[in-house]
């Protein structure tokens, strides 16, 4: 069973012509938008969970790899 996830996230956000846009300070690759600030926050948390594979189903495997560059 999944466990509840708690994370303190720092988000940079701004208003475009139509949407609120934001990205995470510590994970700038995670960006999203919302019609309201509340929707932006909800979408950001969903994007964060997806990027961390919080809800990986049993049919997916997880493996730790090491990259040498």
Beta strands, then each sheet from edge to edge (+ up, - down):
strand 1: 11-15
strand 2: 20-24
strand 3: 31-34
sheet 1: 1+ 2- 3+
end
